[in-house]
Amino acid sequence: MSKLIYSKLSNKVLGMAFSVHNILGTGLLESAYEGALVVELTNSCISFKCQQVYPLHYKGVYVGA
């Protein structure tokens, strides 16, 4: 099994994601969970970018961003 490079950060972010899920529950739109996770990340002083756009290639063909 491979070892995580940033295990402390990974565990912290996973904890935040579980917290969001436990508080909001199931059945909401993805944007609701995203907004709540933004609050968690901001309150934890973890830098991040929302909805970052990257080029997407499939089998060597550009299919969008």
C-alpha positions in Angstrom: 0.0 0.0 0.0 1.3 3.4 -0.9 1.8 6.1 1.7 0.0 9.5 1.4 2.3 12.4 0.9 0.2 14.8 2.8 -1.6 12.5 5.2 -2.3 15.2 7.9 -3.8 17.5 5.3 -5.8 14.7 3.7 -7.2 13.6 7.0 -8.2 17.2 7.9 -10.0 17.7 4.6 -11.7 14.3 4.8 -12.8 15.3 8.3 -14.3 18.5 7.0 -16.1 16.6 4.2 -17.6 14.2 6.7 -18.6 17.1 8.9 -20.4 18.8 6.0 -22.2 15.5 5.1 -23.2 14.8 8.8 -24.6 18.3 9.2 -26.3 18.7 5.8 -27.3 15.1 5.2 -28.1 13.6 1.8 -30.2 14.7 -1.1 -28.9 18.3 -1.8 -27.4 19.6 -4.9 -23.6 19.4 -5.3 -23.4 23.2 -5.1 -24.8 23.1 -1.5 -22.1 20.8 -0.3 -19.5 22.8 -2.2 -20.5 26.0 -0.5 -20.4 24.3 2.9 -17.0 22.8 2.2 -15.8 26.3 1.1 -16.8 27.5 4.6 -14.9 24.7 6.3 -11.7 25.2 4.2 -11.8 29.0 4.7 -12.3 28.6 8.5 -9.3 26.2 8.6 -7.1 28.6 6.6 -6.5 26.0 3.9 -5.9 27.7 0.5 -8.0 26.4 -2.4 -9.5 27.4 -5.7 -13.2 26.7 -6.6 -14.2 25.1 -9.9 -10.7 25.2 -11.4 -10.9 24.6 -15.1 -8.4 22.2 -16.8 -8.2 20.9 -20.4 -9.7 17.4 -20.8 -8.2 14.8 -23.2 -9.7 11.4 -23.9 -7.7 8.9 -25.8 -5.4 11.7 -27.0 -8.3 13.9 -28.2 -9.2 17.2 -26.6 -12.8 17.0 -25.5 -13.3 20.2 -23.5 -12.4 22.0 -20.4 
